Amino acid sequence: MAKLRITWVKSDIGYAQDQRRTLRALGFRRLGQVIERESSPSLLGMVTKIRHFVKVEVIDNETK
């Protein structure tokens, strides 16, 4: 599966509580934070719900 790099770029002040909870459920704690997660249907649904708050990039499988 592909990995997603998700960056929180817009404040959640003034938006619905369920959208704010979705940001927290993804693991975001502060504006500008970046998280990386494995792509899954549930994750994509959450990202779709808060697409106006975040920037999403697909990460190729990197070898370390």
Sequence and secondary structure as in RCSB ss.txt:
>XXXX:A:sequence
MAKLRITWVKSDIGYAQDQRRTLRALGFRRLGQVIERESSPSLLGMVTKIRHFVKVEVIDNETK
>XXXX:A:secstr
  EEEEEE S  TTS HHHHHHHHHHT  STT EEEEE  HHHHHHHHHTTTTEEEEEE     
